[in-house]
Amino acid sequence: MTTKQLNSKAVKLFNKWQRDFCDSSTAATDEYFNKLKSFKKECLDLHNVVGCYEYLTNKNALKMASICSSLRFVEPYRMLMQLQKQTKTY
């Protein structure tokens, strides 16, 4: 994937998260949980791209961390490790 594709995918995931999963007023249904499961898989797929966070902008890396903080598609310490690599604050 190119840098532009990675950043675009991160923005799309963040917008989808805000639109579909941040609204707490909707009732949880089986359809909601199925969508949530597939969304977590999409996020994990992007997270598992080797070197992904090296090419994401700092802002988009933080967007991925925001998604992870509420949906936990990966362990928090793994996300923190990727963010530290991105921002070069070890």
Backbone as CSV, one residue per row, in Angstrom:
resi,resn,N_x,N_y,N_z,CA_x,CA_y,CA_z,C_x,C_y,C_z
1,MET,0.844,-1.185,0.000,0.000,0.000,0.000,0.883,1.240,0.000
2,THR,0.399,2.267,-0.629,1.139,3.522,-0.637,0.768,4.343,0.588
3,THR,1.540,5.375,0.815,1.279,6.266,1.958,-0.097,6.898,1.849
4,LYS,-0.449,7.306,0.647,-1.753,7.947,0.441,-2.889,6.973,0.726
5,GLN,-2.734,5.718,0.301,-3.765,4.714,0.558,-3.904,4.415,2.050
6,LEU,-2.776,4.331,2.745,-2.819,4.067,4.187,-3.528,5.190,4.935
7,ASN,-3.164,6.434,4.625,-3.787,7.570,5.298,-5.267,7.672,4.955
8,SER,-5.610,7.399,3.716,-7.009,7.429,3.300,-7.817,6.368,4.028
9,LYS,-7.263,5.179,4.157,-7.948,4.088,4.852,-8.159,4.424,6.329
10,ALA,-7.152,5.034,6.957,-7.273,5.425,8.369,-8.372,6.462,8.556
11,VAL,-8.442,7.430,7.662,-9.479,8.469,7.752,-10.857,7.855,7.540
12,LYS,-10.975,6.949,6.574,-12.261,6.295,6.317,-12.715,5.479,7.524
13,LEU,-11.787,4.765,8.137,-12.140,3.989,9.327,-12.577,4.895,10.465
14,PHE,-11.886,6.005,10.655,-12.242,6.935,11.724,-13.628,7.535,11.490
15,ASN,-13.904,7.936,10.251,-15.218,8.502,9.937,-16.325,7.480,10.119
16,LYS,-16.059,6.235,9.732,-17.048,5.165,9.912,-17.283,4.910,11.398
17,TRP,-16.228,4.948,12.182,-16.345,4.742,13.634,-17.208,5.837,14.250
18,GLN,-16.953,7.090,13.858,-17.749,8.195,14.404,-19.212,8.093,13.989
19,ARG,-19.435,7.728,12.750,-20.792,7.689,12.219,-21.590,6.512,12.779
20,ASP,-20.980,5.332,12.852,-21.744,4.124,13.165,-21.632,3.625,14.597
21,PHE,-20.542,3.942,15.288,-20.314,3.284,16.575,-20.175,4.232,17.765
22,CYS,-20.265,5.514,17.559,-20.160,6.455,18.684,-21.512,6.875,19.221
23,ASP,-22.572,6.498,18.571,-23.913,6.872,18.999,-24.410,5.864,20.024
24,SER,-24.478,6.266,21.276,-24.880,5.347,22.332,-26.396,5.291,22.511
25,SER,-27.133,6.048,21.725,-28.587,6.053,21.893,-29.268,4.926,21.119
26,THR,-28.538,4.256,20.236,-29.147,3.167,19.477,-29.103,1.874,20.287
27,ALA,-30.103,1.065,20.067,-30.176,-0.229,20.762,-29.235,-1.222,20.083
28,ALA,-28.607,-2.036,20.895,-27.691,-3.043,20.363,-28.492,-4.229,19.834
29,THR,-28.265,-4.538,18.577,-28.928,-5.667,17.938,-27.860,-6.614,17.397
30,ASP,-28.319,-7.744,16.904,-27.379,-8.693,16.300,-26.693,-8.079,15.090
31,GLU,-27.435,-7.293,14.333,-26.853,-6.625,13.161,-25.741,-5.668,13.584
32,TYR,-25.971,-4.939,14.667,-24.958,-4.013,15.183,-23.678,-4.765,15.565
33,PHE,-23.830,-5.876,16.264,-22.661,-6.637,16.688,-21.927,-7.271,15.512
34,ASN,-22.661,-7.666,14.484,-22.020,-8.194,13.281,-21.228,-7.104,12.567
35,LYS,-21.814,-5.902,12.475,-21.102,-4.775,11.868,-19.874,-4.410,12.695
36,LEU,-20.010,-4.453,14.008,-18.901,-4.133,14.899,-17.760,-5.134,14.731
37,LYS,-18.106,-6.396,14.626,-17.095,-7.435,14.451,-16.337,-7.251,13.136
38,SER,-17.058,-6.953,12.065,-16.392,-6.753,10.777,-15.567,-5.464,10.780
39,PHE,-16.029,-4.448,11.498,-15.272,-3.199,11.593,-13.971,-3.408,12.367
40,LYS,-14.036,-4.163,13.451,-12.823,-4.466,14.214,-11.821,-5.225,13.355
41,LYS,-12.325,-6.108,12.504,-11.445,-6.858,11.609,-10.772,-5.917,10.606
42,GLU,-11.515,-4.952,10.077,-10.937,-3.968,9.161,-9.823,-3.177,9.850
43,CYS,-10.094,-2.756,11.083,-9.092,-1.988,11.835,-7.858,-2.840,12.113
44,LEU,-8.068,-4.076,12.484,-6.955,-4.970,12.763,-6.145,-5.251,11.503
45,ASP,-6.820,-5.375,10.372,-6.118,-5.594,9.108,-5.196,-4.422,8.790
46,LEU,-5.669,-3.200,9.007,-4.822,-2.031,8.764,-3.688,-1.983,9.782
47,HIS,-3.984,-2.294,11.028,-2.970,-2.277,12.078,-1.854,-3.286,11.793
48,ASN,-2.209,-4.415,11.208,-1.239,-5.477,10.970,-0.414,-5.290,9.700
49,VAL,-0.683,-4.245,8.929,0.163,-3.971,7.762,1.547,-3.594,8.288
50,VAL,2.547,-4.301,7.819,3.908,-4.093,8.321,4.373,-2.681,7.962
51,GLY,4.782,-1.934,8.970,5.286,-0.585,8.756,4.205,0.456,8.544
52,CYS,2.974,0.115,8.825,1.846,1.021,8.595,2.021,2.344,9.337
53,TYR,2.384,2.277,10.601,2.444,3.484,11.416,3.644,4.360,11.077
54,GLU,4.606,3.817,10.375,5.736,4.632,9.935,5.318,5.583,8.828
55,TYR,4.276,5.216,8.086,3.849,6.022,6.950,2.598,6.835,7.216
56,LEU,1.864,6.508,8.281,0.703,7.317,8.649,1.173,8.651,9.207
57,THR,0.373,9.669,9.000,0.677,10.948,9.638,0.382,10.811,11.133
58,ASN,0.937,11.709,11.927,0.691,11.650,13.370,-0.797,11.751,13.678
59,LYS,-1.490,12.600,12.952,-2.922,12.798,13.181,-3.701,11.513,12.893
60,ASN,-3.370,10.844,11.808,-4.082,9.609,11.466,-3.714,8.468,12.402
61,ALA,-2.499,8.452,12.894,-2.118,7.444,13.883,-2.920,7.649,15.169
62,LEU,-3.131,8.893,15.552,-3.944,9.177,16.737,-5.410,8.809,16.508
63,LYS,-5.863,8.947,15.286,-7.237,8.531,14.974,-7.383,7.027,15.162
64,MET,-6.389,6.270,14.716,-6.430,4.823,14.918,-6.393,4.489,16.409
65,ALA,-5.625,5.241,17.175,-5.557,5.022,18.625,-6.903,5.355,19.280
66,SER,-7.590,6.356,18.769,-8.910,6.701,19.304,-9.897,5.567,19.091
67,ILE,-9.846,4.982,17.918,-10.725,3.842,17.644,-10.385,2.692,18.590
68,CYS,-9.101,2.438,18.744,-8.657,1.333,19.594,-9.050,1.555,21.054
69,SER,-9.066,2.798,21.492,-9.389,3.066,22.887,-10.835,2.716,23.222
70,SER,-11.719,2.737,22.240,-13.105,2.404,22.540,-13.504,1.002,22.096
71,LEU,-12.850,0.466,21.056,-13.270,-0.832,20.538,-12.293,-1.966,20.813
72,ARG,-11.088,-1.658,21.199,-10.074,-2.654,21.567,-9.880,-3.725,20.499
73,PHE,-9.511,-3.316,19.302,-9.211,-4.302,18.271,-7.810,-4.859,18.422
74,VAL,-7.005,-4.232,19.275,-5.671,-4.714,19.595,-5.387,-4.305,21.045
75,GLU,-4.439,-4.997,21.680,-4.126,-4.682,23.072,-3.588,-3.252,23.174
76,PRO,-3.932,-2.542,24.242,-3.508,-1.141,24.373,-1.990,-0.951,24.346
77,TYR,-1.237,-1.877,24.918,0.207,-1.698,24.922,0.789,-1.813,23.510
78,ARG,0.153,-2.589,22.649,0.620,-2.684,21.262,0.359,-1.383,20.511
79,MET,-0.793,-0.782,20.765,-1.101,0.494,20.116,-0.158,1.573,20.620
80,LEU,0.109,1.577,21.917,1.029,2.561,22.479,2.415,2.409,21.880
81,MET,2.862,1.182,21.697,4.170,0.929,21.103,4.228,1.490,19.677
82,GLN,3.156,1.299,18.907,3.124,1.824,17.546,3.114,3.349,17.543
83,LEU,2.382,3.948,18.467,2.347,5.415,18.553,3.704,5.990,18.955
84,GLN,4.389,5.298,19.840,5.725,5.769,20.231,6.688,5.703,19.058
85,LYS,6.580,4.673,18.232,7.412,4.593,17.045,7.079,5.742,16.089
86,GLN,5.782,6.023,15.941,5.332,7.054,15.017,5.816,8.440,15.428
87,THR,5.653,8.746,16.693,6.007,10.085,17.158,7.456,10.190,17.625
88,LYS,8.168,9.051,17.594,9.577,8.981,17.993,9.801,9.467,19.426
89,THR,8.920,9.008,20.325,9.028,9.314,21.754,9.125,8.002,22.512
90,TYR,10.298,7.431,22.582,10.491,6.135,23.235,10.696,6.308,24.706
